[in-house]
Amino acid sequence: MRTLQSNALIKAGLITGVSLVLGLLFDYFFYAKIPGIAFPLYVVLVVAGLFAVAGFSNKQISKEALLLLVPLIFFSVMVFVRSSALLTFLNVVASLLLLLVIAEVSFDGKLKNFFIADYIYFFLPFKFIFPLFQTLSDLFSLEGVNKDQKVSSHVIKGIVMAVPVLFIFLILFYSADLIFQKYVSDLINTDIELEAVFRSTLVLIATLVYIGAYSYIFREAKNQNESQQNNKTPSFGHIENSILLGSVNVLFFIFILVQLAYLFGGEGNISAQGFTYAEYARRGFFELIAVSIISLLLLLAVEKYIVKKDENHARGFKILSTALVIQVILIMTSAFTRLTLYKEAYGFTILRFYSHAFIILLAAVFCLLLYKIYKDKRENAFAFRGFILVASFLVIMNFFNPEAFIARRNIERFTATGKLDIFYLSRLSDDAMPDMLKALDISNDDLRKNFARELYWRAQNSQSLYFSKWQSLNISRMRAEKILDSKIRELEPYKDYQQQIIDSWGR
């Protein structure tokens, strides 16, 4: 057992070392550079890393994988030979896909048995995640060491897991909030250190990708006896969990303090930092939603693999996960507020409406996750509740009629601000037609006539053969056609309204 553990540790160290070298070379070869001769050289080094780990593991690479090296080398060399941007892009993509195919067939040799769907490798890198954590677990193996060394190994493992996660969240927060960005920039030299941080992040991400890829290749190649000896699912200890979730909680808390002081604290605080309230509030929505989604995935992963006692979570994990969920909901509130301010400035659109709704749905999913952590820990029950929640969300959306709501709110906004995007309003679906027609009664004569023109030509287009076929029968469309037919005489005088304006300008 000790020999197997020692071999696993050496293999993990070799994979990590090779991956770190490739990560550093990725930065050296490609950062701020046009692909050229460095690309085939880099591909050769990636393949050399595969042979190096295979030699240590006493594994014979399959003939199929060796044959695939021929087109791989060809496409990578053509990046050096050809200068066409499109051709270079295609050669790079072909090389990357061939590397993924080689990762899949290095030892199994089943290329001839692939179906069409098996060649769609865009999602294969997601399979690298679990082997990545397995290798990190082997790298900081705990068996056969004393208590102090075990604690140190847990701490190191927790830090290794926390650093890339913190990098990702920090970058998203940096992009999402102007004042948070200003504070971070004040801590480091913007011209030099930010680039160093960015390049270090690229090296780290590339290194982790290669650790996961090599781990995926060689763990898939394990024989049956070795698999049976290691059939236990890798898990996170409480120390690693505390470092990972604790550090994320601290970063989130700092960001929320900025939000409380500025986004929710009034325009005066923002102006003091040199930004307008509108400029500050109308950015960062999608970054904060990305933060929320990544947090959900992080909690699901940690909750699944954390060590449990008698199938129950430890109090520390419950506290940290609850704190993280509460902070994520506050961050989503920030995103919701930003989107609301953007909507007030420019009106409702379909994307903005569904973004509002998605935030509410995501908050409900986090509540289900808390219920899973505290009460019902069955993963299938959580998945079923999530399915019911999403299905209910879609049912509510159907009954709510979002586009009719958008039409009503934008027309109401005109009463308050005098602003209305007539072109966008006229392009809403037939679901909004009854509410949309209220724009014919607005006080602005120019907007009203332009809207009448848009409706007239919409009515003409709706009478095309494409819509008249029985296969296209639709209740909302039938109702809208009936409404427009009753209004056509009223709309017809304005069918050339814009042209009349152009003619009058010409005179």
Beta strands, then each sheet from edge to edge (+ up, - down):
end
